[in-house]
Amino acid sequence: MVIYIDVALIITSVALIISVIMQNKGVGLGGLSGGDTGGVFTARRGIEKTLFYITIGLSVLFFILTLAAVIIRN
């Protein structure tokens, strides 16, 4: 049982890292060019909104799996 949770944690953590990196794609160093991008709110639409919800789901799953791993090992 512990091995299954460990494998699920590894897969979930890799997927979470990938989803966070995909969200930050194209954001880097935009504020250094002098533009006022900090105060503008943009609504998430389409694939960006879906990726946002996937990231939230993966983070909740990662948290639950981590708690399960701690409980099982004690």
C-alpha positions in Angstrom: 0.0 0.0 0.0 2.8 2.4 0.8 4.5 1.8 -2.6 1.2 2.7 -4.4 1.0 6.0 -2.5 4.6 6.8 -3.1 4.2 6.2 -6.8 1.0 8.3 -6.9 2.9 11.1 -5.0 5.7 11.1 -7.6 3.3 11.2 -10.5 1.2 13.9 -8.9 4.2 16.0 -8.0 5.6 15.8 -11.6 2.2 16.7 -13.0 1.8 19.6 -10.6 5.3 21.0 -11.5 4.4 20.8 -15.2 1.1 22.5 -14.7 2.7 25.4 -12.7 5.4 25.8 -15.3 2.8 25.9 -18.1 0.9 28.6 -16.3 4.0 30.8 -15.9 5.0 30.4 -19.6 5.4 33.8 -21.2 5.2 35.7 -17.9 8.9 36.0 -17.1 10.7 39.3 -17.0 7.7 41.2 -18.5 7.8 43.8 -15.7 11.4 44.8 -16.4 10.5 46.3 -19.8 8.9 49.3 -18.2 5.3 48.4 -19.0 2.6 48.7 -16.4 1.6 45.0 -16.3 1.3 44.7 -12.6 -2.0 46.5 -12.2 -4.0 45.0 -15.0 -6.4 42.1 -14.3 -6.9 39.6 -17.0 -9.7 37.0 -16.9 -8.7 33.4 -17.4 -10.4 32.0 -20.5 -10.3 28.7 -22.4 -7.3 26.5 -21.8 -5.8 28.9 -19.3 -8.9 28.5 -17.1 -8.8 24.7 -17.5 -5.1 24.6 -16.6 -5.8 26.7 -13.5 -8.5 24.2 -12.3 -6.2 21.3 -13.1 -3.5 22.8 -11.0 -5.9 23.3 -8.1 -7.1 19.7 -8.4 -3.5 18.4 -8.5 -2.5 20.4 -5.4 -5.5 19.1 -3.4 -4.7 15.5 -4.5 -1.0 16.0 -3.6 -2.1 17.3 -0.1 -4.4 14.3 0.4 -1.8 11.8 -0.7 0.8 13.4 1.5 -1.5 13.1 4.5 -2.3 9.5 3.7 1.3 8.7 3.4 2.0 10.2 6.8 -0.9 8.4 8.4 -0.1 5.0 6.9 3.6 5.2 8.0 2.8 5.9 11.6 
